[in-house]
Amino acid sequence: MNPLNNYRFAAYALLATGLINLMYQTGSEGNLSKSSVLIFIGAVILGLTFIPKISNILLKRVTKLISLAAFVILIAYSFII
């Protein structure tokens, strides 16, 4: 299994959560800007996993821990909005 798959699954989860929030909160004030944060970050992370030089950076232990913390915060944000 490719070690970058965890990043790709997390990025897809953020992207999907942002799109779901966008759909279910239609009409809410500021919904587009709030959901766009998740959509944009998920799309960027997904794209970065396919760039070889950045992939090497993503596989370092420190980067993994920072990414995990950021992912948990973003998922919590998705439930808050």
All heavy atoms as a GROMACS GRO file, in nm:
protein
  623
    1MET      N    1   0.083  -0.117   0.000
    1MET     CA    2   0.000   0.000   0.000
    1MET      C    3   0.089   0.125   0.000
    1MET      O    4   0.185   0.133   0.074
    1MET     CB    5  -0.091   0.000   0.122
    1MET     CG    6  -0.188   0.112   0.124
    1MET     SD    7  -0.309   0.079   0.255
    1MET     CE    8  -0.384   0.236   0.265
    2ASN      N    9   0.056   0.218  -0.081
    2ASN     CA   10   0.131   0.342  -0.093
    2ASN      C   11   0.115   0.425   0.035
    2ASN      O   12   0.004   0.452   0.078
    2ASN     CB   13   0.077   0.419  -0.214
    2ASN     CG   14   0.157   0.542  -0.246
    2ASN    OD1   15   0.242   0.584  -0.168
    2ASN    ND2   16   0.132   0.599  -0.361
    3PRO      N   17   0.228   0.468   0.095
    3PRO     CA   18   0.218   0.546   0.219
    3PRO      C   19   0.149   0.681   0.200
    3PRO      O   20   0.104   0.741   0.297
    3PRO     CB   21   0.363   0.565   0.263
    3PRO     CG   22   0.449   0.509   0.157
    3PRO     CD   23   0.365   0.439   0.058
    4LEU      N   24   0.140   0.728   0.080
    4LEU     CA   25   0.072   0.856   0.055
    4LEU      C   26  -0.080   0.842   0.052
    4LEU      O   27  -0.151   0.943   0.050
    4LEU     CB   28   0.120   0.917  -0.078
    4LEU     CG   29   0.265   0.965  -0.078
    4LEU    CD1   30   0.307   1.004  -0.218
    4LEU    CD2   31   0.282   1.081   0.017
    5ASN      N   32  -0.128   0.720   0.054
    5ASN     CA   33  -0.273   0.700   0.049
    5ASN      C   34  -0.344   0.761   0.170
    5ASN      O   35  -0.457   0.808   0.157
    5ASN     CB   36  -0.307   0.551   0.040
    5ASN     CG   37  -0.294   0.500  -0.102
    5ASN    OD1   38  -0.285   0.578  -0.197
    5ASN    ND2   39  -0.290   0.369  -0.116
    6ASN      N   40  -0.279   0.763   0.286
    6ASN     CA   41  -0.342   0.826   0.402
    6ASN      C   42  -0.366   0.974   0.377
    6ASN      O   43  -0.470   1.028   0.414
    6ASN     CB   44  -0.255   0.807   0.527
    6ASN     CG   45  -0.254   0.664   0.573
    6ASN    OD1   46  -0.346   0.588   0.546
    6ASN    ND2   47  -0.149   0.626   0.643
    7TYR      N   48  -0.268   1.040   0.316
    7TYR     CA   49  -0.286   1.181   0.280
    7TYR      C   50  -0.399   1.197   0.179
    7TYR      O   51  -0.479   1.289   0.188
    7TYR     CB   52  -0.158   1.239   0.220
    7TYR     CG   53  -0.051   1.270   0.322
    7TYR    CD1   54   0.059   1.187   0.338
    7TYR    CD2   55  -0.060   1.384   0.401
    7TYR    CE1   56   0.157   1.215   0.430
    7TYR    CE2   57   0.039   1.413   0.494
    7TYR     CZ   58   0.147   1.328   0.507
    7TYR     OH   59   0.244   1.357   0.599
    8ARG      N   60  -0.403   1.107   0.083
    8ARG     CA   61  -0.505   1.117  -0.022
    8ARG      C   62  -0.645   1.092   0.035
    8ARG      O   63  -0.740   1.160  -0.002
    8ARG     CB   64  -0.474   1.019  -0.134
    8ARG     CG   65  -0.350   1.062  -0.211
    8ARG     CD   66  -0.312   0.967  -0.320
    8ARG     NE   67  -0.189   1.016  -0.383
    8ARG     CZ   68  -0.098   0.938  -0.438
    8ARG    NH1   69  -0.115   0.807  -0.440
    8ARG    NH2   70   0.010   0.990  -0.492
    9PHE      N   71  -0.657   0.996   0.126
    9PHE     CA   72  -0.787   0.971   0.190
    9PHE      C   73  -0.831   1.091   0.273
    9PHE      O   74  -0.947   1.130   0.272
    9PHE     CB   75  -0.782   0.846   0.278
    9PHE     CG   76  -0.779   0.716   0.202
    9PHE    CD1   77  -0.691   0.616   0.238
    9PHE    CD2   78  -0.864   0.694   0.095
    9PHE    CE1   79  -0.686   0.496   0.168
    9PHE    CE2   80  -0.861   0.575   0.026
    9PHE     CZ   81  -0.772   0.475   0.060
   10ALA      N   82  -0.737   1.149   0.347
   10ALA     CA   83  -0.768   1.267   0.429
   10ALA      C   84  -0.808   1.385   0.341
   10ALA      O   85  -0.904   1.456   0.371
   10ALA     CB   86  -0.650   1.304   0.517
   11ALA      N   87  -0.736   1.404   0.231
   11ALA     CA   88  -0.767   1.514   0.140
   11ALA      C   89  -0.905   1.493   0.078
   11ALA      O   90  -0.984   1.588   0.067
   11ALA     CB   91  -0.661   1.523   0.030
   12TYR      N   92  -0.935   1.370   0.039
   12TYR     CA   93  -1.067   1.342  -0.017
   12TYR      C   94  -1.176   1.364   0.088
   12TYR      O   95  -1.283   1.417   0.056
   12TYR     CB   96  -1.073   1.199  -0.070
   12TYR     CG   97  -1.211   1.162  -0.118
   12TYR    CD1   98  -1.262   1.216  -0.236
   12TYR    CD2   99  -1.293   1.079  -0.043
   12TYR    CE1  100  -1.390   1.186  -0.279
   12TYR    CE2  101  -1.420   1.048  -0.085
   12TYR     CZ  102  -1.468   1.101  -0.203
   12TYR     OH  103  -1.595   1.072  -0.244
   13ALA      N  104  -1.148   1.327   0.212
   13ALA     CA  105  -1.248   1.347   0.319
   13ALA      C  106  -1.276   1.496   0.338
   13ALA      O  107  -1.392   1.536   0.355
   13ALA     CB  108  -1.198   1.285   0.450
   14LEU      N  109  -1.172   1.578   0.335
   14LEU     CA  110  -1.192   1.723   0.348
   14LEU      C  111  -1.270   1.778   0.230
   14LEU      O  112  -1.362   1.859   0.246
   14LEU     CB  113  -1.058   1.795   0.361
   14LEU     CG  114  -0.981   1.771   0.489
   14LEU    CD1  115  -0.844   1.837   0.481
   14LEU    CD2  116  -1.058   1.823   0.609
   15LEU      N  117  -1.232   1.734   0.111
   15LEU     CA  118  -1.301   1.779  -0.011
   15LEU      C  119  -1.448   1.740  -0.008
   15LEU      O  120  -1.537   1.822  -0.032
   15LEU     CB  121  -1.231   1.718  -0.133
   15LEU     CG  122  -1.276   1.760  -0.270
   15LEU    CD1  123  -1.241   1.905  -0.296
   15LEU    CD2  124  -1.211   1.673  -0.374
   16ALA      N  125  -1.474   1.616   0.026
   16ALA     CA  126  -1.613   1.566   0.030
   16ALA      C  127  -1.693   1.636   0.140
   16ALA      O  128  -1.809   1.673   0.119
   16ALA     CB  129  -1.614   1.415   0.053
   17THR      N  130  -1.631   1.656   0.256
   17THR     CA  131  -1.700   1.724   0.366
   17THR      C  132  -1.736   1.866   0.328
   17THR      O  133  -1.846   1.914   0.357
   17THR     CB  134  -1.614   1.723   0.493
   17THR    OG1  135  -1.579   1.589   0.524
   17THR    CG2  136  -1.687   1.784   0.610
   18GLY      N  137  -1.645   1.934   0.260
   18GLY     CA  138  -1.673   2.070   0.214
   18GLY      C  139  -1.787   2.074   0.115
   18GLY      O  140  -1.874   2.161   0.122
   19LEU      N  141  -1.789   1.979   0.022
   19LEU     CA  142  -1.897   1.974  -0.077
   19LEU      C  143  -2.030   1.938  -0.013
   19LEU      O  144  -2.135   1.994  -0.049
   19LEU     CB  145  -1.862   1.875  -0.188
   19LEU     CG  146  -1.748   1.919  -0.281
   19LEU    CD1  147  -1.709   1.804  -0.373
   19LEU    CD2  148  -1.788   2.041  -0.360
   20ILE      N  149  -2.028   1.846   0.083
   20ILE     CA  150  -2.151   1.809   0.152
   20ILE      C  151  -2.205   1.927   0.232
   20ILE      O  152  -2.325   1.956   0.230
   20ILE     CB  153  -2.128   1.685   0.242
   20ILE    CG1  154  -2.106   1.562   0.154
   20ILE    CG2  155  -2.244   1.664   0.337
   20ILE    CD1  156  -2.054   1.441   0.228
   21ASN      N  157  -2.115   1.997   0.304
   21ASN     CA  158  -2.158   2.116   0.379
   21ASN      C  159  -2.217   2.221   0.286
   21ASN      O  160  -2.316   2.285   0.319
   21ASN     CB  161  -2.041   2.177   0.457
   21ASN     CG  162  -2.015   2.105   0.587
   21ASN    OD1  163  -2.099   2.035   0.638
   21ASN    ND2  164  -1.895   2.123   0.640
   22LEU      N  165  -2.155   2.236   0.171
   22LEU     CA  166  -2.202   2.335   0.075
   22LEU      C  167  -2.344   2.302   0.029
   22LEU      O  168  -2.429   2.388   0.019
   22LEU     CB  169  -2.107   2.341  -0.044
   22LEU     CG  170  -2.134   2.446  -0.150
   22LEU    CD1  171  -2.121   2.586  -0.092
   22LEU    CD2  172  -2.037   2.430  -0.266
   23MET      N  173  -2.368   2.174   0.005
   23MET     CA  174  -2.499   2.132  -0.044
   23MET      C  175  -2.607   2.142   0.064
   23MET      O  176  -2.715   2.194   0.041
   23MET     CB  177  -2.492   1.988  -0.096
   23MET     CG  178  -2.618   1.940  -0.160
   23MET     SD  179  -2.594   1.775  -0.224
   23MET     CE  180  -2.718   1.689  -0.134
   24TYR      N  181  -2.576   2.093   0.183
   24TYR     CA  182  -2.678   2.086   0.288
   24TYR      C  183  -2.704   2.217   0.359
   24TYR      O  184  -2.805   2.231   0.427
   24TYR     CB  185  -2.643   1.977   0.390
   24TYR     CG  186  -2.674   1.840   0.337
   24TYR    CD1  187  -2.574   1.753   0.302
   24TYR    CD2  188  -2.806   1.799   0.319
   24TYR    CE1  189  -2.602   1.627   0.252
   24TYR    CE2  190  -2.836   1.674   0.268
   24TYR     CZ  191  -2.733   1.589   0.235
   24TYR     OH  192  -2.762   1.466   0.184
   25GLN      N  193  -2.614   2.311   0.345
   25GLN     CA  194  -2.633   2.439   0.412
   25GLN      C  195  -2.664   2.550   0.311
   25GLN      O  196  -2.635   2.666   0.336
   25GLN     CB  197  -2.509   2.475   0.494
   25GLN     CG  198  -2.487   2.380   0.608
   25GLN     CD  199  -2.367   2.416   0.692
   25GLN    OE1  200  -2.309   2.522   0.678
   25GLN    NE2  201  -2.329   2.326   0.780
   26THR      N  202  -2.722   2.513   0.200
   26THR     CA  203  -2.760   2.610   0.099
   26THR      C  204  -2.852   2.714   0.161
   26THR      O  205  -2.947   2.682   0.230
   26THR     CB  206  -2.830   2.541  -0.019
   26THR    OG1  207  -2.742   2.444  -0.073
   26THR    CG2  208  -2.868   2.641  -0.127
   27GLY      N  209  -2.822   2.839   0.137
   27GLY     CA  210  -2.903   2.947   0.192
   27GLY      C  211  -2.847   3.006   0.319
   27GLY      O  212  -2.886   3.115   0.358
   28SER      N  213  -2.756   2.936   0.384
   28SER     CA  214  -2.693   2.991   0.504
   28SER      C  215  -2.598   3.104   0.466
   28SER      O  216  -2.530   3.098   0.364
   28SER     CB  217  -2.613   2.884   0.578
   28SER     OG  218  -2.696   2.782   0.626
   29GLU      N  219  -2.592   3.205   0.550
   29GLU     CA  220  -2.506   3.318   0.522
   29GLU      C  221  -2.359   3.278   0.537
   29GLU      O  222  -2.320   3.218   0.636
   29GLU     CB  223  -2.538   3.432   0.618
   29GLU     CG  224  -2.464   3.560   0.585
   29GLU     CD  225  -2.511   3.674   0.673
   29GLU    OE1  226  -2.631   3.678   0.708
   29GLU    OE2  227  -2.426   3.755   0.707
   30GLY      N  228  -2.278   3.307   0.439
   30GLY     CA  229  -2.136   3.276   0.443
   30GLY      C  230  -2.103   3.131   0.419
   30GLY      O  231  -1.990   3.088   0.443
   31ASN      N  232  -2.197   3.054   0.370
   31ASN     CA  233  -2.175   2.912   0.351
   31ASN      C  234  -2.066   2.884   0.248
   31ASN      O  235  -1.983   2.797   0.269
   31ASN     CB  236  -2.306   2.843   0.309
   31ASN     CG  237  -2.289   2.695   0.291
   31ASN    OD1  238  -2.210   2.633   0.361
   31ASN    ND2  239  -2.362   2.639   0.199
   32LEU      N  240  -2.066   2.958   0.139
   32LEU     CA  241  -1.968   2.934   0.033
   32LEU      C  242  -1.826   2.955   0.084
   32LEU      O  243  -1.738   2.872   0.060
   32LEU     CB  244  -1.995   3.023  -0.088
   32LEU     CG  245  -1.899   3.006  -0.205
   32LEU    CD1  246  -1.906   2.864  -0.259
   32LEU    CD2  247  -1.931   3.105  -0.315
   33SER      N  248  -1.803   3.062   0.156
   33SER     CA  249  -1.668   3.090   0.205
   33SER      C  250  -1.624   2.987   0.310
   33SER      O  251  -1.508   2.946   0.312
   33SER     CB  252  -1.658   3.230   0.262
   33SER     OG  253  -1.747   3.246   0.370
   34LYS      N  254  -1.716   2.943   0.395
   34LYS     CA  255  -1.682   2.844   0.499
   34LYS      C  256  -1.651   2.708   0.437
   34LYS      O  257  -1.554   2.642   0.474
   34LYS     CB  258  -1.795   2.831   0.599
   34LYS     CG  259  -1.815   2.954   0.684
   34LYS     CD  260  -1.936   2.939   0.774
   34LYS     CE  261  -1.963   3.065   0.853
   34LYS     NZ  262  -2.086   3.055   0.932
   35SER      N  263  -1.734   2.665   0.343
   35SER     CA  264  -1.713   2.535   0.279
   35SER      C  265  -1.595   2.538   0.184
   35SER      O  266  -1.526   2.437   0.165
   35SER     CB  267  -1.839   2.492   0.203
   35SER     OG  268  -1.945   2.470   0.293
   36SER      N  269  -1.568   2.654   0.124
   36SER     CA  270  -1.457   2.665   0.029
   36SER      C  271  -1.322   2.641   0.096
   36SER      O  272  -1.230   2.592   0.031
   36SER     CB  273  -1.457   2.803  -0.036
   36SER     OG  274  -1.570   2.819  -0.117
   37VAL      N  275  -1.312   2.672   0.223
   37VAL     CA  276  -1.187   2.646   0.296
   37VAL      C  277  -1.156   2.497   0.291
   37VAL      O  278  -1.045   2.455   0.257
   37VAL     CB  279  -1.198   2.694   0.443
   37VAL    CG1  280  -1.080   2.647   0.525
   37VAL    CG2  281  -1.212   2.843   0.448
   38LEU      N  282  -1.253   2.414   0.323
   38LEU     CA  283  -1.234   2.269   0.322
   38LEU      C  284  -1.210   2.216   0.181
   38LEU      O  285  -1.122   2.131   0.160
   38LEU     CB  286  -1.354   2.199   0.385
   38LEU     CG  287  -1.381   2.230   0.531
   38LEU    CD1  288  -1.516   2.175   0.574
   38LEU    CD2  289  -1.271   2.175   0.618
   39ILE      N  290  -1.286   2.265   0.086
   39ILE     CA  291  -1.274   2.220  -0.053
   39ILE      C  292  -1.135   2.254  -0.107
   39ILE      O  293  -1.067   2.170  -0.167
   39ILE     CB  294  -1.385   2.281  -0.141
   39ILE    CG1  295  -1.521   2.230  -0.096
   39ILE    CG2  296  -1.360   2.252  -0.288
   39ILE    CD1  297  -1.639   2.305  -0.156
   40PHE      N  298  -1.092   2.378  -0.085
   40PHE     CA  299  -0.962   2.423  -0.136
   40PHE      C  300  -0.847   2.345  -0.074
   40PHE      O  301  -0.758   2.297  -0.143
   40PHE     CB  302  -0.945   2.574  -0.112
   40PHE     CG  303  -0.814   2.628  -0.157
   40PHE    CD1  304  -0.788   2.646  -0.292
   40PHE    CD2  305  -0.715   2.660  -0.065
   40PHE    CE1  306  -0.665   2.696  -0.334
   40PHE    CE2  307  -0.593   2.709  -0.107
   40PHE     CZ  308  -0.568   2.728  -0.242
   41ILE      N  309  -0.847   2.334   0.059
   41ILE     CA  310  -0.738   2.263   0.128
   41ILE      C  311  -0.734   2.116   0.085
   41ILE      O  312  -0.627   2.061   0.060
   41ILE     CB  313  -0.751   2.277   0.281
   41ILE    CG1  314  -0.726   2.422   0.320
   41ILE    CG2  315  -0.653   2.185   0.354
   41ILE    CD1  316  -0.751   2.452   0.466
   42GLY      N  317  -0.850   2.052   0.076
   42GLY     CA  318  -0.855   1.913   0.032
   42GLY      C  319  -0.800   1.895  -0.109
   42GLY      O  320  -0.722   1.804  -0.136
   43ALA      N  321  -0.837   1.985  -0.200
   43ALA     CA  322  -0.790   1.976  -0.339
   43ALA      C  323  -0.639   2.000  -0.348
   43ALA      O  324  -0.569   1.930  -0.422
   43ALA     CB  325  -0.866   2.075  -0.426
   44VAL      N  326  -0.590   2.097  -0.271
   44VAL     CA  327  -0.447   2.126  -0.274
   44VAL      C  328  -0.366   2.008  -0.219
   44VAL      O  329  -0.267   1.967  -0.279
   44VAL     CB  330  -0.416   2.255  -0.194
   44VAL    CG1  331  -0.267   2.272  -0.171
   44VAL    CG2  332  -0.471   2.376  -0.268
   45ILE      N  333  -0.409   1.955  -0.107
   45ILE     CA  334  -0.336   1.841  -0.048
   45ILE      C  335  -0.338   1.721  -0.143
   45ILE      O  336  -0.237   1.654  -0.162
   45ILE     CB  337  -0.393   1.804   0.090
   45ILE    CG1  338  -0.366   1.915   0.189
   45ILE    CG2  339  -0.332   1.673   0.141
   45ILE    CD1  340  -0.435   1.898   0.322
   46LEU      N  341  -0.452   1.696  -0.203
   46LEU     CA  342  -0.461   1.585  -0.298
   46LEU      C  343  -0.364   1.606  -0.414
   46LEU      O  344  -0.292   1.514  -0.454
   46LEU     CB  345  -0.604   1.570  -0.349
   46LEU     CG  346  -0.633   1.450  -0.438
   46LEU    CD1  347  -0.606   1.321  -0.363
   46LEU    CD2  348  -0.776   1.454  -0.487
   47GLY      N  349  -0.360   1.726  -0.467
   47GLY     CA  350  -0.267   1.756  -0.576
   47GLY      C  351  -0.122   1.742  -0.535
   47GLY      O  352  -0.039   1.693  -0.613
   48LEU      N  353  -0.089   1.787  -0.414
   48LEU     CA  354   0.050   1.781  -0.368
   48LEU      C  355   0.101   1.638  -0.354
   48LEU      O  356   0.221   1.614  -0.368
   48LEU     CB  357   0.064   1.854  -0.234
   48LEU     CG  358   0.050   2.005  -0.238
   48LEU    CD1  359   0.058   2.062  -0.096
   48LEU    CD2  360   0.155   2.069  -0.325
   49THR      N  361   0.014   1.543  -0.328
   49THR     CA  362   0.059   1.404  -0.310
   49THR      C  363   0.109   1.342  -0.441
   49THR      O  364   0.174   1.239  -0.438
   49THR     CB  365  -0.052   1.314  -0.252
   49THR    OG1  366  -0.162   1.310  -0.343
   49THR    CG2  367  -0.096   1.363  -0.116
   50PHE      N  368   0.079   1.405  -0.553
   50PHE     CA  369   0.123   1.351  -0.681
   50PHE      C  370   0.251   1.417  -0.732
   50PHE      O  371   0.299   1.383  -0.840
   50PHE     CB  372   0.012   1.366  -0.786
   50PHE     CG  373  -0.107   1.278  -0.756
   50PHE    CD1  374  -0.221   1.329  -0.699
   50PHE    CD2  375  -0.101   1.142  -0.782
   50PHE    CE1  376  -0.329   1.249  -0.671
   50PHE    CE2  377  -0.209   1.060  -0.755
   50PHE     CZ  378  -0.323   1.113  -0.699
   51ILE      N  379   0.308   1.510  -0.657
   51ILE     CA  380   0.434   1.575  -0.694
   51ILE      C  381   0.547   1.505  -0.618
   51ILE      O  382   0.550   1.509  -0.494
   51ILE     CB  383   0.430   1.725  -0.660
   51ILE    CG1  384   0.315   1.792  -0.736
   51ILE    CG2  385   0.564   1.791  -0.693
   51ILE    CD1  386   0.290   1.936  -0.696
   52PRO      N  387   0.640   1.439  -0.690
   52PRO     CA  388   0.741   1.356  -0.624
   52PRO      C  389   0.824   1.428  -0.518
   52PRO      O  390   0.849   1.373  -0.411
   52PRO     CB  391   0.830   1.309  -0.739
   52PRO     CG  392   0.741   1.315  -0.858
   52PRO     CD  393   0.649   1.431  -0.836
   53LYS      N  394   0.871   1.549  -0.545
   53LYS     CA  395   0.955   1.619  -0.447
   53LYS      C  396   0.879   1.651  -0.319
   53LYS      O  397   0.933   1.643  -0.209
   53LYS     CB  398   1.012   1.747  -0.508
   53LYS     CG  399   1.116   1.721  -0.613
   53LYS     CD  400   1.177   1.848  -0.665
   53LYS     CE  401   1.280   1.816  -0.771
   53LYS     NZ  402   1.346   1.936  -0.823
   54ILE      N  403   0.754   1.686  -0.332
   54ILE     CA  404   0.673   1.716  -0.214
   54ILE      C  405   0.632   1.588  -0.144
   54ILE      O  406   0.620   1.584  -0.021
   54ILE     CB  407   0.552   1.802  -0.254
   54ILE    CG1  408   0.603   1.937  -0.304
   54ILE    CG2  409   0.456   1.821  -0.137
   54ILE    CD1  410   0.500   2.032  -0.351
   55SER      N  411   0.613   1.482  -0.219
   55SER     CA  412   0.578   1.352  -0.158
   55SER      C  413   0.685   1.307  -0.060
   55SER      O  414   0.655   1.251   0.045
   55SER     CB  415   0.560   1.246  -0.266
   55SER     OG  416   0.453   1.278  -0.349
   56ASN      N  417   0.812   1.332  -0.093
   56ASN     CA  418   0.921   1.295  -0.002
   56ASN      C  419   0.912   1.373   0.128
   56ASN      O  420   0.940   1.320   0.236
   56ASN     CB  421   1.057   1.319  -0.068
   56ASN     CG  422   1.080   1.223  -0.184
   56ASN    OD1  423   1.027   1.114  -0.185
   56ASN    ND2  424   1.159   1.266  -0.279
   57ILE      N  425   0.874   1.499   0.121
   57ILE     CA  426   0.859   1.581   0.241
   57ILE      C  427   0.742   1.530   0.325
   57ILE      O  428   0.749   1.526   0.448
   57ILE     CB  429   0.840   1.729   0.203
   57ILE    CG1  430   0.967   1.782   0.136
   57ILE    CG2  431   0.805   1.813   0.324
   57ILE    CD1  432   0.951   1.917   0.071
   58LEU      N  433   0.633   1.491   0.258
   58LEU     CA  434   0.514   1.445   0.329
   58LEU      C  435   0.538   1.315   0.406
   58LEU      O  436   0.464   1.284   0.499
   58LEU     CB  437   0.398   1.426   0.231
   58LEU     CG  438   0.342   1.552   0.167
   58LEU    CD1  439   0.238   1.515   0.062
   58LEU    CD2  440   0.283   1.644   0.272
   59LEU      N  441   0.638   1.239   0.368
   59LEU     CA  442   0.663   1.110   0.432
   59LEU      C  443   0.751   1.120   0.556
   59LEU      O  444   0.774   1.019   0.623
   59LEU     CB  445   0.725   1.013   0.330
   59LEU     CG  446   0.632   0.976   0.215
   59LEU    CD1  447   0.704   0.888   0.114
   59LEU    CD2  448   0.506   0.908   0.266
   60LYS      N  449   0.800   1.240   0.589
   60LYS     CA  450   0.881   1.256   0.710
   60LYS      C  451   0.791   1.251   0.833
   60LYS      O  452   0.676   1.291   0.829
   60LYS     CB  453   0.957   1.388   0.705
   60LYS     CG  454   1.061   1.391   0.595
   60LYS     CD  455   1.137   1.520   0.594
   60LYS     CE  456   1.240   1.516   0.483
   60LYS     NZ  457   1.317   1.640   0.475
   61ARG      N  458   0.847   1.204   0.943
   61ARG     CA  459   0.769   1.184   1.066
   61ARG      C  460   0.709   1.315   1.118
   61ARG      O  461   0.593   1.319   1.159
   61ARG     CB  462   0.858   1.118   1.172
   61ARG     CG  463   0.786   1.093   1.302
   61ARG     CD  464   0.874   1.015   1.398
   61ARG     NE  465   0.817   1.008   1.529
   61ARG     CZ  466   0.723   0.922   1.567
   61ARG    NH1  467   0.674   0.839   1.479
   61ARG    NH2  468   0.678   0.922   1.691
   62VAL      N  469   0.787   1.420   1.120
   62VAL     CA  470   0.739   1.548   1.171
   62VAL      C  471   0.622   1.600   1.087
   62VAL      O  472   0.522   1.648   1.140
   62VAL     CB  473   0.854   1.652   1.173
   62VAL    CG1  474   0.804   1.789   1.211
   62VAL    CG2  475   0.964   1.606   1.266
   63THR      N  476   0.635   1.586   0.956
   63THR     CA  477   0.530   1.632   0.866
   63THR      C  478   0.402   1.550   0.888
   63THR      O  479   0.292   1.605   0.884
   63THR     CB  480   0.575   1.621   0.719
   63THR    OG1  481   0.703   1.682   0.706
   63THR    CG2  482   0.477   1.688   0.627
   64LYS      N  483   0.418   1.422   0.912
   64LYS     CA  484   0.301   1.337   0.938
   64LYS      C  485   0.226   1.382   1.064
   64LYS      O  486   0.103   1.386   1.065
   64LYS     CB  487   0.343   1.191   0.951
   64LYS     CG  488   0.385   1.126   0.822
   64LYS     CD  489   0.426   0.982   0.848
   64LYS     CE  490   0.475   0.914   0.723
   64LYS     NZ  491   0.519   0.776   0.749
   65LEU      N  492   0.301   1.413   1.169
   65LEU     CA  493   0.237   1.456   1.294
   65LEU      C  494   0.167   1.590   1.279
   65LEU      O  495   0.055   1.608   1.327
   65LEU     CB  496   0.341   1.461   1.406
   65LEU     CG  497   0.400   1.327   1.450
   65LEU    CD1  498   0.514   1.347   1.549
   65LEU    CD2  499   0.293   1.238   1.509
   66ILE      N  500   0.231   1.682   1.210
   66ILE     CA  501   0.169   1.813   1.186
   66ILE      C  502   0.044   1.796   1.100
   66ILE      O  503  -0.059   1.858   1.126
   66ILE     CB  504   0.270   1.909   1.120
   66ILE    CG1  505   0.381   1.943   1.219
   66ILE    CG2  506   0.201   2.036   1.070
   66ILE    CD1  507   0.499   2.016   1.157
   67SER      N  508   0.054   1.713   0.999
   67SER     CA  509  -0.060   1.688   0.909
   67SER      C  510  -0.177   1.624   0.983
   67SER      O  511  -0.293   1.659   0.959
   67SER     CB  512  -0.019   1.599   0.793
   67SER     OG  513   0.082   1.659   0.718
   68LEU      N  514  -0.148   1.532   1.072
   68LEU     CA  515  -0.253   1.467   1.150
   68LEU      C  516  -0.325   1.569   1.237
   68LEU      O  517  -0.449   1.571   1.243
   68LEU     CB  518  -0.196   1.355   1.236
   68LEU     CG  519  -0.294   1.283   1.327
   68LEU    CD1  520  -0.403   1.214   1.246
   68LEU    CD2  521  -0.222   1.183   1.414
   69ALA      N  522  -0.248   1.655   1.303
   69ALA     CA  523  -0.309   1.758   1.389
   69ALA      C  524  -0.395   1.853   1.304
   69ALA      O  525  -0.507   1.888   1.344
   69ALA     CB  526  -0.201   1.835   1.462
   70ALA      N  527  -0.344   1.893   1.189
   70ALA     CA  528  -0.419   1.984   1.101
   70ALA      C  529  -0.547   1.916   1.052
   70ALA      O  530  -0.653   1.980   1.045
   70ALA     CB  531  -0.333   2.027   0.983
   71PHE      N  532  -0.539   1.788   1.018
   71PHE     CA  533  -0.656   1.715   0.970
   71PHE      C  534  -0.763   1.708   1.079
   71PHE      O  535  -0.881   1.731   1.052
   71PHE     CB  536  -0.616   1.575   0.924
   71PHE     CG  537  -0.732   1.490   0.883
   71PHE    CD1  538  -0.806   1.520   0.770
   71PHE    CD2  539  -0.769   1.379   0.958
   71PHE    CE1  540  -0.914   1.442   0.733
   71PHE    CE2  541  -0.876   1.300   0.922
   71PHE     CZ  542  -0.949   1.332   0.808
   72VAL      N  543  -0.723   1.679   1.200
   72VAL     CA  544  -0.819   1.671   1.311
   72VAL      C  545  -0.885   1.807   1.332
   72VAL      O  546  -1.009   1.816   1.352
   72VAL     CB  547  -0.749   1.620   1.440
   72VAL    CG1  548  -0.839   1.638   1.562
   72VAL    CG2  549  -0.708   1.475   1.424
   73ILE      N  550  -0.808   1.913   1.327
   73ILE     CA  551  -0.864   2.048   1.343
   73ILE      C  552  -0.961   2.081   1.231
   73ILE      O  553  -1.069   2.136   1.255
   73ILE     CB  554  -0.750   2.151   1.352
   73ILE    CG1  555  -0.674   2.135   1.483
   73ILE    CG2  556  -0.803   2.294   1.337
   73ILE    CD1  557  -0.544   2.211   1.490
   74LEU      N  558  -0.926   2.045   1.108
   74LEU     CA  559  -1.014   2.075   0.995
   74LEU      C  560  -1.142   1.993   0.998
   74LEU      O  561  -1.249   2.042   0.963
   74LEU     CB  562  -0.939   2.053   0.863
   74LEU     CG  563  -0.836   2.161   0.830
   74LEU    CD1  564  -0.744   2.116   0.716
   74LEU    CD2  565  -0.905   2.292   0.794
   75ILE      N  566  -1.134   1.870   1.041
   75ILE     CA  567  -1.255   1.788   1.052
   75ILE      C  568  -1.344   1.846   1.162
   75ILE      O  569  -1.467   1.854   1.148
   75ILE     CB  570  -1.221   1.640   1.079
   75ILE    CG1  571  -1.162   1.578   0.954
   75ILE    CG2  572  -1.342   1.562   1.125
   75ILE    CD1  573  -1.256   1.571   0.833
   76ALA      N  574  -1.285   1.888   1.274
   76ALA     CA  575  -1.363   1.952   1.380
   76ALA      C  576  -1.427   2.079   1.327
   76ALA      O  577  -1.546   2.107   1.355
   76ALA     CB  578  -1.274   1.983   1.499
   77TYR      N  579  -1.355   2.156   1.249
   77TYR     CA  580  -1.409   2.279   1.187
   77TYR      C  581  -1.529   2.245   1.097
   77TYR      O  582  -1.628   2.316   1.097
   77TYR     CB  583  -1.299   2.348   1.105
   77TYR     CG  584  -1.348   2.461   1.020
   77TYR    CD1  585  -1.382   2.584   1.076
   77TYR    CD2  586  -1.360   2.447   0.881
   77TYR    CE1  587  -1.426   2.689   0.997
   77TYR    CE2  588  -1.405   2.551   0.803
   77TYR     CZ  589  -1.438   2.672   0.860
   77TYR     OH  590  -1.483   2.775   0.782
   78SER      N  591  -1.520   2.133   1.026
   78SER     CA  592  -1.630   2.097   0.937
   78SER      C  593  -1.758   2.066   1.014
   78SER      O  594  -1.867   2.088   0.963
   78SER     CB  595  -1.591   1.977   0.849
   78SER     OG  596  -1.588   1.858   0.924
   79PHE      N  597  -1.745   2.016   1.137
   79PHE     CA  598  -1.864   1.990   1.217
   79PHE      C  599  -1.916   2.117   1.283
   79PHE      O  600  -2.035   2.129   1.309
   79PHE     CB  601  -1.835   1.884   1.325
   79PHE     CG  602  -1.827   1.744   1.270
   79PHE    CD1  603  -1.708   1.680   1.256
   79PHE    CD2  604  -1.944   1.680   1.230
   79PHE    CE1  605  -1.701   1.550   1.206
   79PHE    CE2  606  -1.939   1.551   1.178
   79PHE     CZ  607  -1.816   1.487   1.165
   80ILE      N  608  -1.826   2.209   1.312
   80ILE     CA  609  -1.865   2.334   1.376
   80ILE      C  610  -1.944   2.424   1.281
   80ILE      O  611  -2.040   2.486   1.320
   80ILE     CB  612  -1.742   2.408   1.432
   80ILE    CG1  613  -1.683   2.328   1.547
   80ILE    CG2  614  -1.777   2.549   1.475
   80ILE    CD1  615  -1.549   2.377   1.595
   81ILE      N  616  -1.899   2.428   1.153
   81ILE     CA  617  -1.969   2.515   1.059
   81ILE      C  618  -2.100   2.450   1.026
   81ILE      O  619  -2.196   2.493   0.991
   81ILE     CB  620  -1.888   2.547   0.932
   81ILE    CG1  621  -1.858   2.421   0.850
   81ILE    CG2  622  -1.760   2.619   0.969
   81ILE    CD1  623  -1.802   2.450   0.713
   0.00000   0.00000   0.00000
